[in-house]
Amino acid sequence: MTPILEARAVSMAIGGATLVDAIDLDVHGGETVAIVGPNGAGKSTLLRLISGDLRASRGAISLKQRDLHAYSSRQLALHRAMLSQHVNVSFPFTVEEVVHMGAGDRGRAAAEPLVETALHEAGLADFRHRKLPTLSGGEQQRAHFARVLVQLACGEAAHGPGLLLLDEPTSSLDLRHQIDLVETARRRAERGTAVIAILHDLNLAMRFADRILLLHRGQLAIDGDRAAAMQPETIRQIFEIDAVIAHTDQGVPFLLPQTMRPADKAT
Amino acid sequence: MLCLLAALAGTALIAFTVGAAGIPLSRLPAALGLWVDNTTSPLLARDQLVVWTIRIPRIAAAAMVGGMLAVSGAIMQGLFRNPLADPALVGVSSGGAFAAAAAIVFTDSHLGEGLRFIQHQLLPVAAFAGSLVTTILLYAIASRGERTSIAIFLLAGLAIAAIANAGIGLLVFVADDRQLRDITFWLLGSLSGTTWAKTTTLAPVLAIALVMCLSIARGLDVLVLGEAEAFHSGVDVERLKRISIVLVSAMTGVAVSICGVVGFVGIVVPHLLRLVIGPAHRLLLPASALLGAILLVGADTVARTIVAPAEMPIGILTAAIGAPFFLAMLLRQRGLVAL
């Protein structure tokens, strides 16, 4: 099976600082990938490179066997959908109008069922006529997630499974909605979408992803399954904390942070 | 939309009848030539002269200028994702006025003697160029990264307006008496002296601009999510920005070349409409054109009757209404967003 996304030796340097350093990555349809790492590790930069938002200083990225920058913005939107971390809407659009924006220039009637599904998945069916700026941060984040789901669905209806990119999609959500969101993303993956999400909460990352990319100082420190990333020694070196790691009945690891101390003093 | 069209017709009707030479409604159809009256009275001849050579071009110009200013304001607010944007407030009109004033002084000087015969055609082009340069400058200064800061935007606009006004001041200083009178007209804004020739310059610009507006309406909607998110959603952001900047500059520039700096239409009209019909640009832009037309035809009618037989410059009137409105909006926003 050919990967949906291929990145080869991708680097990004701005003003002498290397934010992303020679990363190789193949992501296939149906995969759930979490990007984790401390602040400044290059997670958002990597995701923005993959989304086509930034152009790599070195290396190449292709989406469905075609160079990412060979797509027009309109074509690209049909193959990958991305949710940015902070989206600020300054005009009083309703939730429904914002979710509709995901449908691009599709007619209202054609987009209606997709919008309906997305509103329900984001738990916003009752909020559809509310003005977006009047909602809480978490509710707004869910509305934007619904919008991105509509964009993904429109593209996939025409071109088959695509790529869904999420930059800290749960940062303003309560626990229940965090789980709802990652479950929704997983359901998309079961239908063939490749999903890549930046997550700060390692436990949520374990719950969401089958594959973990652990970034450290712009480099890919670990690319593997949950067990590979959740090693006490790795956590200590990269996050500079001690942590107790246990497992659920299903064998999914979870972590309880302990003390904070610099890695070089750890014994 | 139908309500707005009806309101525009009503306002125009009132505008037809009142003025230095009053024409009661009963005589209007005959004056317009809709009613063939065999008795050729001197009164009818006077009415026809007033309606055809003064009032129709003036009302048409007021309607088109109002439409252009309101649509420019709405596009600019969409482009800057900021409901407080207005071409006159942030120096785009001043930039156009400066360029137009420079064109007057230049074509009247020895250097520009060769261009004097096309002075009338040159003014809108110069005003457009002046507005274009100011809009691009403003965008370059105020839009950094994902957010346009309201404070930087307004302050940059203020600075640009100050530079343009200093330029106008300099031109006033070097101008002779006749040029001075022409330039003063730009500073205050007025529709007196509107001719058919000027009115016909407006029509094609407005028509082309309105058609193009509809092609960018969806893009402007999605742009409220921010440039990155608009790009992710499939909008060609650079193209959208270029078209918006050219549209705002063309409409503001041409409007300024006809009637000088008329402020606040671009801020009041879209704001009121968003409260009623919502912020979606597909509806907002054409509705702004209509309400802008209504507002300016109404304001012009007041301007030319309130101190009759003299005329009040319309710029003073729109500022007197618009500035308190702007302050009220600013105060309302103060609690909601960090300036």
Interface residues (C-beta under 8 A of the other chain):
Chain A: R48 S51 G52 D53 S72 S73 R74 Q75 L76 A77 L78 A81 M82 S84 H86 V87 N88 V89 S90 F91 P92 F93 T94 E97 V98 M101 G102 G104 D105 P133 H144 R147 Q151
Chain B: R81 N82 P83 E146 R147 R218 D221 V222 V224 L225 G226 A228 E229 F231 H232 S233 G234 V235 D236 V237 R274 G278 P279 A280 L336 V337
